[in-house]
Amino acid sequence: MEPPAGQHRPHAPPPSLWPVGFAVGIAVLLTGVILGWVVVAIGALLTAIFGFLWVRDVTGGLRTVPDVEPERREVAPPAAPIRADEGGAGMVASSESEIERFPRSKFLEGATLGLGAAIGGVVTAPVLGFAVLPAFRGGEHEEVDVGAVDDFPEKEWMITTFRLDPDLGDVTARTAYVRNNGMLDGRPSFTIVSNRCVHLGCPVQPNGPAEDKGTQFDNKGRPNQVIRVPTKPAGFGCPCHGGQYDTEGNPTAGPPVRALDRFEFSIRGGRLFIGKPYSVGGVRGEAADAVIRRYDHVLPGVHVEGPSALMYPLEPPR
């Protein structure tokens, strides 16, 4: 039945704030990819809540049972029987206006919502994939043979320069300060500190004398892959912005936000192998007795401890 004149029902749903909240949730979710997982969680929660409310509002008409007036008919007196060849049609076809159909406006609303969701998924999924997946892909780092354990005198420092990938040349060169701490639980112990300042990444220098020329070590037939230079530092300093560190890498002055990064190491066949780097919140004790607060490797300038660490995005493994 068509509504009486002057009482037309709107074909579009009434104005709603749920789409605005849903859009805000998506924006917060994408922003959280840059700011950190806490913001991502807030954005996902807002998106889920407002998305649910939006869908419920749009599909409300489909879930409502319309009020139907009971059918009333006047009972006519029984008619006299007639012959089959004299009667009219057995059923009269109802007019098109009397046939209840699914409203076209509701179909268009559902189709528009589904198409919008499909387009949003196609557009958003690749962006989230490129932004989030690198954080879960580990960065491979081949161990580097930097020489025999006996090449590193006990309790002395060596400025050790090596290449992560000799085939690519000096572009993969790294420098570490290596100290042989002696034996710990029957195994050699080493302190291997990165020379990369944790403020902005400038090269940290030893605060002490160093020999003018080091020893070049030919590894696997690749000349000049490793260079070792003896030094006697009282600490380490950054010439760029005045950051200072003690011999364990703890910051003592200037802008550094944490201790110097370190490298993993292993001993195989009496030789020292330097592995992948990791970040350090701080070091208590020294040499073989040092207790290291270790974290996954992050970029310079990033806090790894305290409330400030929550303000930084998730770092991909390096």
Stockholm file with secondary structure:
# STOCKHOLM 1.0

chainA/1-318         MEPPAGQHRPHAPPPSLWPVGFAVGIAVLLTGVILGWVVVAIGALLTAIFGFLWVRDVTGGLRTVPDVEPERREVAPPAAPIRADEGGAGMVASSESEIERFPRSKFLEGATLGLGAAIGGVVTAPVLGFAVLPAFRGGEHEEVDVGAVDDFPEKEWMITTFRLDPDLGDVTARTAYVRNNGMLDGRPSFTIVSNRCVHLGCPVQPNGPAEDKGTQFDNKGRPNQVIRVPTKPAGFGCPCHGGQYDTEGNPTAGPPVRALDRFEFSIRGGRLFIGKPYSVGGVRGEAADAVIRRYDHVLPGVHVEGPSALMYPLEPPR
#=GR chainA/1-318 SS CCCCTTCCCCSSCCCCSHHHHHHHHHHHHHHHHHHCHHHHHHHHHHHHHHHHHHHHHHTTTTTCCCCCCCCCCCCCCCCCCCCTTTCCCSSCCCCGGGSCCCCHHHHHHHHHHHHHHHHHHHHHHHHHHHHHGGGGSCCCCCCEEEEEGGGSCBTCEEEEEEESCGGGGGGGEEEEEEEEEEEETTEEEEEEEECBCTTTCCBCEESSCBCSSCEEEEETTEEEEEEEEEECCSSEECTTTCCEECTTCCEEESSCCSEEEEEEEEEETTEEEEEEEEEEEEEESCGGGCEEEEECCCCTTCCCSSGGGGGSCCCCCC
#=GC SS_cons         CCCCTTCCCCSSCCCCSHHHHHHHHHHHHHHHHHHCHHHHHHHHHHHHHHHHHHHHHHTTTTTCCCCCCCCCCCCCCCCCCCCTTTCCCSSCCCCGGGSCCCCHHHHHHHHHHHHHHHHHHHHHHHHHHHHHGGGGSCCCCCCEEEEEGGGSCBTCEEEEEEESCGGGGGGGEEEEEEEEEEEETTEEEEEEEECBCTTTCCBCEESSCBCSSCEEEEETTEEEEEEEEEECCSSEECTTTCCEECTTCCEEESSCCSEEEEEEEEEETTEEEEEEEEEEEEEESCGGGCEEEEECCCCTTCCCSSGGGGGSCCCCCC
//
